[in-house]
């Protein structure tokens, strides 16, 4: 993962659990060799905002894979189902439209207890998501080119003076 650039977007609801998920994901990124300076982090008010933020980040060209992290917990109304459905289909759609891998780091739980078991302690899903992000980042690099062909448009410092529009030589397309 030493060449992988990973974006993490956190939804601010249920912060204790989302922070634990992100800490677990970042431990896995480090174990895979992802450099700290190649991790871009931002946050949004809630899970509903994750797809658009993921789209902005994907279009910035600054990352090879994005891990949106949110926790949705069912309440008394249909709100949970509506948000869960739109967030999951929205994230998939961003990945398909932009070609930047978008992980599904959203817990959709029937109770807070279910969410705690999956976010804090040995059941933390964050490390799995981190490893999956690295695998997909490398898959993308092998398919469309690595960091040197980045098209940098925002989200922090590109880290390169010569950031330029992505070029895709024919020999680099494909697996
Ligand atoms: C409004 C709301 C509610 C009730 N519950 C959650 C939740 O459990 N998890 C979460 O990430 N966000 C929640 N939100 C906020 C919405 O995702 C969204 O941020 C607001 O409706 C503003 O668009």
Backbone and ligand atoms as CSV (ligand in chain L), in Angstrom:
chain,resi,resn,atom,element,x,y,z
A,1,UNK,N,N,0.800,-1.235,0.000
A,1,UNK,CA,C,0.000,0.000,0.000
A,1,UNK,C,C,0.825,1.273,0.000
A,2,UNK,N,N,2.152,1.162,-0.241
A,2,UNK,CA,C,2.990,2.362,-0.094
A,2,UNK,C,C,2.697,3.433,-1.137
A,3,UNK,N,N,2.047,3.068,-2.244
A,3,UNK,CA,C,1.699,4.087,-3.248
A,3,UNK,C,C,0.236,4.515,-3.149
A,4,UNK,N,N,-0.522,3.858,-2.286
A,4,UNK,CA,C,-1.977,4.098,-2.267
A,4,UNK,C,C,-2.318,5.404,-1.555
A,5,UNK,N,N,-3.240,6.135,-2.165
A,5,UNK,CA,C,-3.745,7.368,-1.553
A,5,UNK,C,C,-5.204,7.109,-1.179
A,6,UNK,N,N,-5.490,7.221,0.110
A,6,UNK,CA,C,-6.812,6.828,0.612
A,6,UNK,C,C,-7.524,8.023,1.229
A,7,UNK,N,N,-8.786,8.218,0.845
A,7,UNK,CA,C,-9.620,9.256,1.451
A,7,UNK,C,C,-10.549,8.642,2.491
A,8,UNK,N,N,-10.716,9.346,3.591
A,8,UNK,CA,C,-11.666,8.907,4.624
A,8,UNK,C,C,-12.633,10.057,4.867
A,9,UNK,N,N,-13.928,9.755,4.788
A,9,UNK,CA,C,-14.943,10.782,5.057
A,9,UNK,C,C,-15.804,10.300,6.221
A,10,UNK,N,N,-15.856,11.108,7.247
A,10,UNK,CA,C,-16.589,10.697,8.453
A,10,UNK,C,C,-17.906,11.460,8.577
A,11,UNK,N,N,-18.996,10.729,8.818
A,11,UNK,CA,C,-20.267,11.362,9.174
A,11,UNK,C,C,-20.252,11.591,10.684
A,12,UNK,N,N,-20.656,12.795,11.106
A,12,UNK,CA,C,-20.442,13.180,12.510
A,12,UNK,C,C,-21.413,12.569,13.508
A,13,UNK,N,N,-22.435,11.865,13.070
A,13,UNK,CA,C,-23.347,11.247,14.037
A,13,UNK,C,C,-22.647,10.069,14.713
A,14,UNK,N,N,-22.951,9.829,15.984
A,14,UNK,CA,C,-22.405,8.705,16.772
A,14,UNK,C,C,-20.864,8.722,16.732
A,15,UNK,N,N,-20.254,9.830,17.182
A,15,UNK,CA,C,-18.816,10.016,16.991
A,15,UNK,C,C,-17.934,9.001,17.712
A,16,UNK,N,N,-18.340,8.529,18.888
A,16,UNK,CA,C,-17.473,7.571,19.585
A,16,UNK,C,C,-17.260,6.339,18.709
A,17,UNK,N,N,-18.360,5.889,18.106
A,17,UNK,CA,C,-18.266,4.668,17.285
A,17,UNK,C,C,-17.578,4.952,15.945
A,18,UNK,N,N,-17.884,6.078,15.339
A,18,UNK,CA,C,-17.235,6.335,14.041
A,18,UNK,C,C,-15.738,6.592,14.227
A,19,UNK,N,N,-15.369,7.237,15.338
A,19,UNK,CA,C,-13.931,7.441,15.587
A,19,UNK,C,C,-13.220,6.099,15.771
A,20,UNK,N,N,-13.880,5.171,16.443
A,20,UNK,CA,C,-13.264,3.857,16.645
A,20,UNK,C,C,-13.130,3.105,15.317
A,21,UNK,N,N,-14.145,3.210,14.476
A,21,UNK,CA,C,-14.064,2.572,13.149
A,21,UNK,C,C,-12.905,3.154,12.340
A,22,UNK,N,N,-12.770,4.480,12.399
A,22,UNK,CA,C,-11.711,5.127,11.617
A,22,UNK,C,C,-10.336,4.781,12.195
A,23,UNK,N,N,-10.239,4.726,13.522
A,23,UNK,CA,C,-8.949,4.337,14.124
A,23,UNK,C,C,-8.579,2.923,13.672
A,24,UNK,N,N,-9.553,2.025,13.660
A,24,UNK,CA,C,-9.281,0.653,13.205
A,24,UNK,C,C,-8.867,0.625,11.744
A,25,UNK,N,N,-9.547,1.406,10.932
A,25,UNK,CA,C,-9.212,1.455,9.497
A,25,UNK,C,C,-7.793,1.987,9.311
A,26,UNK,N,N,-7.439,3.027,10.067
A,26,UNK,CA,C,-6.112,3.629,9.896
A,26,UNK,C,C,-4.999,2.690,10.385
A,27,UNK,N,N,-5.290,1.897,11.409
A,27,UNK,CA,C,-4.290,0.892,11.824
A,27,UNK,C,C,-4.023,-0.082,10.679
A,28,UNK,N,N,-5.090,-0.506,10.022
A,28,UNK,CA,C,-4.924,-1.436,8.896
A,28,UNK,C,C,-4.188,-0.763,7.741
A,29,UNK,N,N,-4.486,0.509,7.489
A,29,UNK,CA,C,-3.772,1.227,6.412
A,29,UNK,C,C,-2.275,1.257,6.721
A,30,UNK,N,N,-1.944,1.568,7.982
A,30,UNK,CA,C,-0.522,1.618,8.357
A,30,UNK,C,C,0.114,0.243,8.193
A,31,UNK,N,N,-0.596,-0.793,8.616
A,31,UNK,CA,C,-0.050,-2.153,8.504
A,31,UNK,C,C,0.182,-2.532,7.039
A,32,UNK,N,N,-0.603,-1.953,6.145
A,32,UNK,CA,C,-0.448,-2.227,4.703
A,32,UNK,C,C,0.619,-1.333,4.068
A,33,UNK,N,N,1.199,-0.423,4.839
A,33,UNK,CA,C,2.260,0.423,4.292
A,33,UNK,C,C,1.786,1.752,3.732
A,34,UNK,N,N,0.508,2.086,3.945
A,34,UNK,CA,C,0.024,3.388,3.452
A,34,UNK,C,C,0.687,4.501,4.273
A,35,UNK,N,N,1.218,5.492,3.557
A,35,UNK,CA,C,1.905,6.583,4.249
A,35,UNK,C,C,0.879,7.558,4.825
A,36,UNK,N,N,1.214,8.079,6.007
A,36,UNK,CA,C,0.283,8.999,6.661
A,36,UNK,C,C,-0.059,10.192,5.765
A,37,UNK,N,N,0.946,10.678,5.038
A,37,UNK,CA,C,0.697,11.857,4.182
A,37,UNK,C,C,-0.183,11.515,2.978
A,38,UNK,N,N,-0.406,10.231,2.744
A,38,UNK,CA,C,-1.283,9.818,1.639
A,38,UNK,C,C,-2.695,9.493,2.100
A,39,UNK,N,N,-3.013,9.889,3.330
A,39,UNK,CA,C,-4.382,9.720,3.828
A,39,UNK,C,C,-5.027,11.101,3.921
A,40,UNK,N,N,-6.143,11.264,3.216
A,40,UNK,CA,C,-6.879,12.532,3.204
A,40,UNK,C,C,-8.138,12.340,4.032
A,41,UNK,N,N,-8.376,13.223,5.004
A,41,UNK,CA,C,-9.556,13.059,5.853
A,41,UNK,C,C,-10.433,14.296,5.806
A,42,UNK,N,N,-11.743,14.056,5.783
A,42,UNK,CA,C,-12.681,15.163,5.908
A,42,UNK,C,C,-13.935,14.636,6.589
A,43,UNK,N,N,-14.891,15.510,6.872
A,43,UNK,CA,C,-16.115,15.025,7.520
A,43,UNK,C,C,-17.333,15.778,7.024
A,44,UNK,N,N,-18.489,15.170,7.250
A,44,UNK,CA,C,-19.768,15.745,6.824
A,44,UNK,C,C,-20.749,15.634,8.001
A,45,UNK,N,N,-21.885,16.382,7.932
A,45,UNK,CA,C,-22.801,16.367,9.074
A,45,UNK,C,C,-23.342,14.969,9.404
A,46,UNK,N,N,-23.823,14.261,8.385
A,46,UNK,CA,C,-24.403,12.943,8.640
A,46,UNK,C,C,-24.208,12.024,7.462
A,47,UNK,N,N,-24.666,10.785,7.614
A,47,UNK,CA,C,-24.431,9.783,6.566
A,47,UNK,C,C,-25.069,10.180,5.236
A,48,UNK,N,N,-26.189,10.893,5.316
A,48,UNK,CA,C,-26.870,11.272,4.081
A,48,UNK,C,C,-25.972,12.103,3.167
A,49,UNK,N,N,-25.034,12.817,3.770
A,49,UNK,CA,C,-24.137,13.689,2.995
A,49,UNK,C,C,-22.917,12.940,2.460
A,50,UNK,N,N,-22.731,11.694,2.835
A,50,UNK,CA,C,-21.515,10.977,2.416
A,50,UNK,C,C,-21.376,10.839,0.894
A,51,UNK,N,N,-22.449,10.488,0.167
A,51,UNK,CA,C,-22.251,10.271,-1.283
A,51,UNK,C,C,-21.750,11.511,-2.024
A,52,UNK,N,N,-22.302,12.675,-1.717
A,52,UNK,CA,C,-21.863,13.866,-2.453
A,52,UNK,C,C,-20.423,14.226,-2.084
A,53,UNK,N,N,-20.098,14.102,-0.790
A,53,UNK,CA,C,-18.709,14.384,-0.389
A,53,UNK,C,C,-17.765,13.391,-1.066
A,54,UNK,N,N,-18.198,12.140,-1.170
A,54,UNK,CA,C,-17.350,11.134,-1.837
A,54,UNK,C,C,-17.172,11.506,-3.305
A,55,UNK,N,N,-18.223,12.010,-3.911
A,55,UNK,CA,C,-18.114,12.405,-5.318
A,55,UNK,C,C,-17.126,13.562,-5.494
A,56,UNK,N,N,-17.244,14.580,-4.627
A,56,UNK,CA,C,-16.295,15.697,-4.708
A,56,UNK,C,C,-14.866,15.192,-4.553
A,57,UNK,N,N,-14.665,14.319,-3.571
A,57,UNK,CA,C,-13.310,13.834,-3.322
A,57,UNK,C,C,-12.815,12.994,-4.495
A,58,UNK,N,N,-13.692,12.156,-5.042
A,58,UNK,CA,C,-13.292,11.326,-6.185
A,58,UNK,C,C,-12.909,12.212,-7.369
A,59,UNK,N,N,-13.706,13.247,-7.627
A,59,UNK,CA,C,-13.439,14.117,-8.781
A,59,UNK,C,C,-12.189,14.966,-8.573
A,60,UNK,N,N,-11.765,15.140,-7.332
A,60,UNK,CA,C,-10.546,15.918,-7.078
A,60,UNK,C,C,-9.312,15.201,-7.612
A,61,UNK,N,N,-9.410,13.891,-7.809
A,61,UNK,CA,C,-8.270,13.135,-8.320
A,61,UNK,C,C,-7.174,12.925,-7.294
A,62,UNK,N,N,-7.446,13.258,-6.053
A,62,UNK,CA,C,-6.375,13.207,-5.050
A,62,UNK,C,C,-6.259,11.869,-4.341
A,63,UNK,N,N,-7.173,10.945,-4.581
A,63,UNK,CA,C,-7.115,9.655,-3.880
A,63,UNK,C,C,-7.411,8.501,-4.844
A,64,UNK,N,N,-6.969,7.311,-4.441
A,64,UNK,CA,C,-7.187,6.100,-5.255
A,64,UNK,C,C,-8.375,5.279,-4.762
A,65,UNK,N,N,-8.811,5.522,-3.552
A,65,UNK,CA,C,-9.995,4.843,-3.012
A,65,UNK,C,C,-10.520,5.684,-1.857
A,66,UNK,N,N,-11.807,5.572,-1.619
A,66,UNK,CA,C,-12.440,6.398,-0.581
A,66,UNK,C,C,-13.215,5.510,0.383
A,67,UNK,N,N,-13.010,5.771,1.669
A,67,UNK,CA,C,-13.752,5.058,2.711
A,67,UNK,C,C,-14.686,6.050,3.411
A,68,UNK,N,N,-15.977,6.018,3.070
A,68,UNK,CA,C,-16.947,6.834,3.796
A,68,UNK,C,C,-17.364,6.053,5.050
A,69,UNK,N,N,-17.383,6.734,6.187
A,69,UNK,CA,C,-17.720,6.040,7.439
A,69,UNK,C,C,-18.927,6.716,8.087
A,70,UNK,N,N,-19.962,5.927,8.316
A,70,UNK,CA,C,-21.154,6.455,8.984
A,70,UNK,C,C,-21.857,5.357,9.754
A,71,UNK,N,N,-22.702,5.773,10.669
A,71,UNK,CA,C,-23.469,4.804,11.454
A,71,UNK,C,C,-24.925,5.249,11.449
A,72,UNK,N,N,-25.777,4.385,10.946
A,72,UNK,CA,C,-27.211,4.665,10.925
A,72,UNK,C,C,-27.894,3.704,11.891
A,73,UNK,N,N,-28.697,4.259,12.782
A,73,UNK,CA,C,-29.387,3.420,13.767
A,73,UNK,C,C,-30.889,3.624,13.632
A,74,UNK,N,N,-31.596,2.532,13.571
A,74,UNK,CA,C,-33.037,2.584,13.328
A,74,UNK,C,C,-33.771,3.267,14.481
A,75,UNK,N,N,-34.680,4.161,14.115
A,75,UNK,CA,C,-35.547,4.815,15.107
A,75,UNK,C,C,-36.975,4.330,14.934
A,76,UNK,N,N,-37.925,5.216,15.258
A,76,UNK,CA,C,-39.334,4.811,15.242
A,76,UNK,C,C,-40.001,5.036,13.893
A,77,UNK,N,N,-39.342,5.715,12.999
A,77,UNK,CA,C,-39.991,6.088,11.745
A,77,UNK,C,C,-39.307,5.408,10.550
A,78,UNK,N,N,-39.757,5.783,9.365
A,78,UNK,CA,C,-39.205,5.213,8.127
A,78,UNK,C,C,-37.895,5.898,7.708
A,79,UNK,N,N,-37.473,6.872,8.506
A,79,UNK,CA,C,-36.285,7.673,8.196
A,79,UNK,C,C,-35.052,6.794,7.948
A,80,UNK,N,N,-34.845,5.804,8.815
A,80,UNK,CA,C,-33.669,4.932,8.728
A,80,UNK,C,C,-33.612,4.213,7.379
A,81,UNK,N,N,-34.756,3.645,6.980
A,81,UNK,CA,C,-34.781,2.917,5.707
A,81,UNK,C,C,-34.505,3.860,4.534
A,82,UNK,N,N,-35.121,5.037,4.588
A,82,UNK,CA,C,-34.941,5.985,3.479
A,82,UNK,C,C,-33.467,6.388,3.360
A,83,UNK,N,N,-32.854,6.728,4.492
A,83,UNK,CA,C,-31.453,7.176,4.432
A,83,UNK,C,C,-30.530,6.014,4.073
A,84,UNK,N,N,-30.757,4.844,4.680
A,84,UNK,CA,C,-29.875,3.694,4.392
A,84,UNK,C,C,-29.892,3.377,2.902
A,85,UNK,N,N,-31.083,3.343,2.321
A,85,UNK,CA,C,-31.186,3.005,0.899
A,85,UNK,C,C,-30.488,4.039,0.033
A,86,UNK,N,N,-30.751,5.322,0.327
A,86,UNK,CA,C,-30.155,6.317,-0.568
A,86,UNK,C,C,-28.651,6.411,-0.381
A,87,UNK,N,N,-28.165,6.216,0.843
A,87,UNK,CA,C,-26.719,6.292,1.050
A,87,UNK,C,C,-26.019,5.120,0.356
A,88,UNK,N,N,-26.564,3.912,0.516
A,88,UNK,CA,C,-25.871,2.775,-0.101
A,88,UNK,C,C,-25.931,2.867,-1.621
A,89,UNK,N,N,-27.082,3.217,-2.192
A,89,UNK,CA,C,-27.107,3.304,-3.653
A,89,UNK,C,C,-26.331,4.526,-4.134
A,90,UNK,N,N,-26.329,5.615,-3.347
A,90,UNK,CA,C,-25.561,6.802,-3.722
A,90,UNK,C,C,-24.069,6.512,-3.762
A,91,UNK,N,N,-23.572,5.800,-2.772
A,91,UNK,CA,C,-22.135,5.503,-2.749
A,91,UNK,C,C,-21.743,4.588,-3.904
A,92,UNK,N,N,-22.559,3.579,-4.163
A,92,UNK,CA,C,-22.265,2.690,-5.300
A,92,UNK,C,C,-22.245,3.499,-6.597
A,93,UNK,N,N,-23.214,4.389,-6.723
A,93,UNK,CA,C,-23.313,5.185,-7.936
A,93,UNK,C,C,-22.078,6.079,-8.117
A,94,UNK,N,N,-21.581,6.666,-7.046
A,94,UNK,CA,C,-20.381,7.510,-7.154
A,94,UNK,C,C,-19.196,6.676,-7.647
A,95,UNK,N,N,-19.052,5.484,-7.098
A,95,UNK,CA,C,-17.948,4.630,-7.543
A,95,UNK,C,C,-18.074,4.281,-9.013
A,96,UNK,N,N,-19.275,3.913,-9.441
A,96,UNK,CA,C,-19.470,3.521,-10.835
A,96,UNK,C,C,-19.282,4.710,-11.778
A,97,UNK,N,N,-19.733,5.877,-11.365
A,97,UNK,CA,C,-19.656,7.043,-12.260
A,97,UNK,C,C,-18.246,7.622,-12.360
A,98,UNK,N,N,-17.519,7.591,-11.244
A,98,UNK,CA,C,-16.200,8.241,-11.242
A,98,UNK,C,C,-15.065,7.261,-11.513
A,99,UNK,N,N,-15.307,5.973,-11.285
A,99,UNK,CA,C,-14.230,4.993,-11.433
A,99,UNK,C,C,-13.290,4.961,-10.231
A,100,UNK,N,N,-13.597,5.739,-9.218
A,100,UNK,CA,C,-12.795,5.688,-7.982
A,100,UNK,C,C,-13.500,4.736,-7.016
A,101,UNK,N,N,-12.807,3.724,-6.521
A,101,UNK,CA,C,-13.452,2.767,-5.617
A,101,UNK,C,C,-13.991,3.456,-4.360
A,102,UNK,N,N,-15.253,3.190,-4.082
A,102,UNK,CA,C,-15.882,3.718,-2.875
A,102,UNK,C,C,-16.254,2.517,-2.005
A,103,UNK,N,N,-15.648,2.447,-0.832
A,103,UNK,CA,C,-15.980,1.356,0.081
A,103,UNK,C,C,-17.326,1.627,0.733
A,104,UNK,N,N,-17.904,0.580,1.330
A,104,UNK,CA,C,-19.157,0.781,2.068
A,104,UNK,C,C,-18.852,0.712,3.558
A,105,UNK,N,N,-18.474,1.855,4.124
A,105,UNK,CA,C,-18.140,1.915,5.543
A,105,UNK,C,C,-19.295,2.468,6.361
A,106,UNK,N,N,-20.487,2.002,6.057
A,106,UNK,CA,C,-21.662,2.502,6.779
A,106,UNK,C,C,-22.318,1.339,7.509
A,107,UNK,N,N,-22.435,1.475,8.829
A,107,UNK,CA,C,-23.160,0.456,9.595
A,107,UNK,C,C,-24.633,0.833,9.589
A,108,UNK,N,N,-25.479,-0.111,9.222
A,108,UNK,CA,C,-26.928,0.128,9.241
A,108,UNK,C,C,-27.504,-0.832,10.280
A,109,UNK,N,N,-27.759,-0.316,11.466
A,109,UNK,CA,C,-28.052,-1.194,12.608
A,109,UNK,C,C,-29.451,-0.970,13.173
A,110,UNK,N,N,-29.994,-2.038,13.729
A,110,UNK,CA,C,-31.330,-1.992,14.317
A,110,UNK,C,C,-31.303,-1.395,15.730
A,111,UNK,N,N,-30.125,-1.325,16.355
A,111,UNK,CA,C,-30.023,-0.772,17.713
A,111,UNK,C,C,-28.619,-0.219,17.914
A,112,UNK,N,N,-28.482,0.609,18.956
A,112,UNK,CA,C,-27.151,1.134,19.272
A,112,UNK,C,C,-26.229,-0.011,19.690
A,113,UNK,N,N,-26.792,-0.994,20.392
A,113,UNK,CA,C,-25.974,-2.126,20.831
A,113,UNK,C,C,-25.344,-2.834,19.622
A,114,UNK,N,N,-26.140,-3.077,18.604
A,114,UNK,CA,C,-25.597,-3.706,17.378
A,114,UNK,C,C,-24.450,-2.862,16.811
A,115,UNK,N,N,-24.625,-1.573,16.825
A,115,UNK,CA,C,-23.595,-0.693,16.257
A,115,UNK,C,C,-22.325,-0.728,17.101
A,116,UNK,N,N,-22.491,-0.744,18.433
A,116,UNK,CA,C,-21.304,-0.776,19.308
A,116,UNK,C,C,-20.493,-2.044,19.090
A,117,UNK,N,N,-21.184,-3.178,18.985
A,117,UNK,CA,C,-20.478,-4.453,18.805
A,117,UNK,C,C,-19.661,-4.439,17.515
A,118,UNK,N,N,-20.159,-3.722,16.505
A,118,UNK,CA,C,-19.491,-3.712,15.191
A,118,UNK,C,C,-18.476,-2.582,15.033
A,119,UNK,N,N,-18.379,-1.734,16.065
A,119,UNK,CA,C,-17.477,-0.588,15.911
A,119,UNK,C,C,-16.428,-0.474,17.011
A,120,UNK,N,N,-16.681,-1.061,18.170
A,120,UNK,CA,C,-15.757,-0.908,19.296
A,120,UNK,C,C,-15.336,-2.297,19.778
A,121,UNK,N,N,-14.031,-2.483,19.956
A,121,UNK,CA,C,-13.548,-3.783,20.438
A,121,UNK,C,C,-13.273,-4.752,19.299
A,122,UNK,N,N,-13.289,-6.059,19.623
A,122,UNK,CA,C,-12.847,-7.057,18.639
A,122,UNK,C,C,-13.742,-7.164,17.397
A,123,UNK,N,N,-14.975,-6.685,17.495
A,123,UNK,CA,C,-15.870,-6.752,16.321
A,123,UNK,C,C,-15.757,-5.554,15.402
A,124,UNK,N,N,-14.799,-4.660,15.661
A,124,UNK,CA,C,-14.631,-3.426,14.867
A,124,UNK,C,C,-14.434,-3.756,13.378
A,125,UNK,N,N,-15.332,-3.238,12.551
A,125,UNK,CA,C,-15.221,-3.485,11.103
A,125,UNK,C,C,-14.178,-2.604,10.419
A,126,UNK,N,N,-13.679,-1.572,11.138
A,126,UNK,CA,C,-12.757,-0.623,10.521
A,126,UNK,C,C,-11.540,-1.265,9.862
A,127,UNK,N,N,-10.855,-2.210,10.546
A,127,UNK,CA,C,-9.673,-2.809,9.915
A,127,UNK,C,C,-9.993,-3.513,8.594
A,128,UNK,N,N,-11.109,-4.212,8.538
A,128,UNK,CA,C,-11.505,-4.854,7.265
A,128,UNK,C,C,-11.696,-3.806,6.168
A,129,UNK,N,N,-12.349,-2.714,6.535
A,129,UNK,CA,C,-12.585,-1.658,5.541
A,129,UNK,C,C,-11.262,-1.046,5.075
A,130,UNK,N,N,-10.328,-0.871,6.005
A,130,UNK,CA,C,-9.023,-0.311,5.636
A,130,UNK,C,C,-8.306,-1.211,4.641
A,131,UNK,N,N,-8.282,-2.512,4.942
A,131,UNK,CA,C,-7.604,-3.449,4.016
A,131,UNK,C,C,-8.304,-3.472,2.654
A,132,UNK,N,N,-9.627,-3.441,2.680
A,132,UNK,CA,C,-10.370,-3.448,1.414
A,132,UNK,C,C,-10.074,-2.182,0.607
A,133,UNK,N,N,-9.921,-1.060,1.312
A,133,UNK,CA,C,-9.614,0.205,0.617
A,133,UNK,C,C,-8.264,0.114,-0.090
A,134,UNK,N,N,-7.274,-0.466,0.584
A,134,UNK,CA,C,-5.948,-0.583,-0.042
A,134,UNK,C,C,-6.032,-1.511,-1.257
A,135,UNK,N,N,-6.710,-2.627,-1.092
A,135,UNK,CA,C,-6.814,-3.572,-2.217
A,135,UNK,C,C,-7.474,-2.907,-3.432
A,136,UNK,N,N,-8.530,-2.148,-3.183
A,136,UNK,CA,C,-9.224,-1.504,-4.302
A,136,UNK,C,C,-8.411,-0.348,-4.883
A,137,UNK,N,N,-7.665,0.348,-4.021
A,137,UNK,CA,C,-6.795,1.429,-4.524
A,137,UNK,C,C,-5.753,0.855,-5.484
A,138,UNK,N,N,-5.174,-0.286,-5.109
A,138,UNK,CA,C,-4.144,-0.881,-5.972
A,138,UNK,C,C,-4.766,-1.438,-7.251
A,139,UNK,N,N,-5.976,-1.965,-7.123
A,139,UNK,CA,C,-6.682,-2.431,-8.324
A,139,UNK,C,C,-6.914,-1.256,-9.281
A,140,UNK,N,N,-7.324,-0.145,-8.721
A,140,UNK,CA,C,-7.543,1.027,-9.581
A,140,UNK,C,C,-6.244,1.494,-10.214
A,141,UNK,N,N,-5.176,1.533,-9.425
A,141,UNK,CA,C,-3.894,1.965,-9.997
A,141,UNK,C,C,-3.484,1.052,-11.142
A,142,UNK,N,N,-3.700,-0.243,-10.978
A,142,UNK,CA,C,-3.293,-1.165,-12.039
A,142,UNK,C,C,-4.185,-1.006,-13.262
A,143,UNK,N,N,-5.397,-0.516,-13.067
A,143,UNK,CA,C,-6.326,-0.369,-14.187
A,143,UNK,C,C,-6.152,0.946,-14.932
A,144,UNK,N,N,-5.975,2.044,-14.188
A,144,UNK,CA,C,-5.975,3.350,-14.870
A,144,UNK,C,C,-4.730,4.178,-14.627
A,145,UNK,N,N,-3.759,3.648,-13.925
A,145,UNK,CA,C,-2.531,4.405,-13.721
A,145,UNK,C,C,-2.370,4.811,-12.271
A,146,UNK,N,N,-1.130,5.076,-11.903
A,146,UNK,CA,C,-0.814,5.339,-10.515
A,146,UNK,C,C,-0.776,6.810,-10.172
A,147,UNK,N,N,-0.173,7.133,-9.048
A,147,UNK,CA,C,-0.187,8.495,-8.527
A,147,UNK,C,C,0.427,9.513,-9.476
A,148,UNK,N,N,1.370,9.081,-10.327
A,148,UNK,CA,C,2.042,10.059,-11.198
A,148,UNK,C,C,1.116,10.642,-12.242
A,149,UNK,N,N,-0.012,9.949,-12.495
A,149,UNK,CA,C,-0.926,10.478,-13.502
A,149,UNK,C,C,-2.118,11.166,-12.862
A,150,UNK,N,N,-1.907,11.732,-11.676
A,150,UNK,CA,C,-3.065,12.296,-10.990
A,150,UNK,C,C,-3.546,13.605,-11.625
A,151,UNK,N,N,-4.828,13.825,-11.490
A,151,UNK,CA,C,-5.467,15.041,-11.978
A,151,UNK,C,C,-5.934,15.781,-10.735
A,152,UNK,N,N,-5.071,16.629,-10.217
A,152,UNK,CA,C,-5.319,17.212,-8.900
A,152,UNK,C,C,-6.183,18.459,-9.008
A,153,UNK,N,N,-7.305,18.460,-8.291
A,153,UNK,CA,C,-8.198,19.618,-8.343
A,153,UNK,C,C,-8.589,20.141,-6.959
A,154,UNK,N,N,-8.034,19.598,-5.911
A,154,UNK,CA,C,-8.439,20.113,-4.610
A,154,UNK,C,C,-8.196,19.135,-3.494
A,155,UNK,N,N,-8.835,19.325,-2.358
A,155,UNK,CA,C,-8.684,18.497,-1.173
A,155,UNK,C,C,-7.233,18.439,-0.714
A,156,UNK,N,N,-6.760,19.513,-0.164
A,156,UNK,CA,C,-5.419,19.522,0.418
A,156,UNK,C,C,-4.352,19.777,-0.627
A,157,UNK,N,N,-3.125,19.535,-0.201
A,157,UNK,CA,C,-1.970,19.809,-1.042
A,157,UNK,C,C,-1.677,18.593,-1.899
A,158,UNK,N,N,-1.502,18.797,-3.188
A,158,UNK,CA,C,-1.208,17.659,-4.061
A,158,UNK,C,C,0.126,17.031,-3.715
A,159,UNK,N,N,1.012,17.803,-3.075
A,159,UNK,CA,C,2.338,17.276,-2.744
A,159,UNK,C,C,3.261,17.254,-3.943
A,160,UNK,N,N,2.796,17.719,-5.068
A,160,UNK,CA,C,3.633,17.732,-6.266
A,160,UNK,C,C,3.526,19.085,-6.939
A,161,UNK,N,N,4.649,19.603,-7.428
A,161,UNK,CA,C,4.612,20.879,-8.130
A,161,UNK,C,C,4.065,20.722,-9.533
A,162,UNK,N,N,4.177,19.507,-10.057
A,162,UNK,CA,C,3.848,19.317,-11.470
A,162,UNK,C,C,2.521,18.584,-11.655
A,163,UNK,N,N,1.588,18.748,-10.664
A,163,UNK,CA,C,0.285,18.094,-10.812
A,163,UNK,C,C,-0.340,18.533,-12.126
A,164,UNK,N,N,-0.830,17.619,-12.904
A,164,UNK,CA,C,-1.320,17.947,-14.237
A,164,UNK,C,C,-2.455,17.002,-14.595
A,165,UNK,N,N,-3.197,17.350,-15.645
A,165,UNK,CA,C,-4.302,16.485,-16.018
A,165,UNK,C,C,-3.841,15.057,-16.248
A,166,UNK,N,N,-4.704,14.126,-15.843
A,166,UNK,CA,C,-4.344,12.713,-15.974
A,166,UNK,C,C,-4.150,12.320,-17.430
A,167,UNK,N,N,-3.046,11.680,-17.701
A,167,UNK,CA,C,-2.841,11.131,-19.037
A,167,UNK,C,C,-2.909,9.624,-18.923
A,168,UNK,N,N,-3.464,8.992,-19.869
A,168,UNK,CA,C,-3.648,7.548,-19.796
A,168,UNK,C,C,-3.077,6.871,-21.025
A,169,UNK,N,N,-1.767,6.667,-21.053
A,169,UNK,CA,C,-1.184,5.979,-22.200
A,169,UNK,C,C,-1.872,4.631,-22.408
A,170,UNK,N,N,-2.057,4.279,-23.673
A,170,UNK,CA,C,-2.806,3.067,-23.985
A,170,UNK,C,C,-2.258,1.845,-23.272
A,171,UNK,N,N,-0.915,1.769,-23.167
A,171,UNK,CA,C,-0.355,0.556,-22.579
A,171,UNK,C,C,-0.673,0.420,-21.094
A,172,UNK,N,N,-1.156,1.506,-20.475
A,172,UNK,CA,C,-1.424,1.419,-19.036
A,172,UNK,C,C,-2.897,1.122,-18.746
A,173,UNK,N,N,-3.710,1.062,-19.770
A,173,UNK,CA,C,-5.124,0.776,-19.536
A,173,UNK,C,C,-5.296,-0.737,-19.448
A,174,UNK,N,N,-6.056,-1.172,-18.488
A,174,UNK,CA,C,-6.321,-2.610,-18.359
A,174,UNK,C,C,-5.633,-3.195,-17.154
A,175,UNK,N,N,-5.764,-4.472,-16.978
A,175,UNK,CA,C,-5.273,-5.105,-15.754
A,175,UNK,C,C,-3.957,-5.802,-15.993
L,1,LIG,C1,C,-31.188,13.101,10.949
L,1,LIG,C2,C,-30.335,11.906,11.253
L,1,LIG,C3,C,-30.803,10.896,12.088
L,1,LIG,C4,C,-32.165,10.936,12.726
L,1,LIG,N1,N,-30.045,9.820,12.375
L,1,LIG,C5,C,-28.807,9.717,11.830
L,1,LIG,C6,C,-27.989,8.605,12.108
L,1,LIG,O1,O,-28.319,7.673,12.880
L,1,LIG,N2,N,-26.773,8.552,11.505
L,1,LIG,C7,C,-26.321,9.522,10.655
L,1,LIG,O2,O,-25.210,9.394,10.132
L,1,LIG,N3,N,-27.085,10.592,10.389
L,1,LIG,C8,C,-28.307,10.734,10.956
L,1,LIG,N4,N,-29.084,11.818,10.688
L,1,LIG,C9,C,-28.515,12.924,9.884
L,1,LIG,C10,C,-28.688,12.731,8.365
L,1,LIG,O3,O,-27.775,11.772,7.882
L,1,LIG,C11,C,-28.411,14.066,7.644
L,1,LIG,O4,O,-27.151,14.560,8.040
L,1,LIG,C12,C,-29.453,15.135,7.947
L,1,LIG,O5,O,-30.742,14.658,7.640
L,1,LIG,C13,C,-29.183,16.425,7.143
L,1,LIG,O6,O,-29.284,16.169,5.741
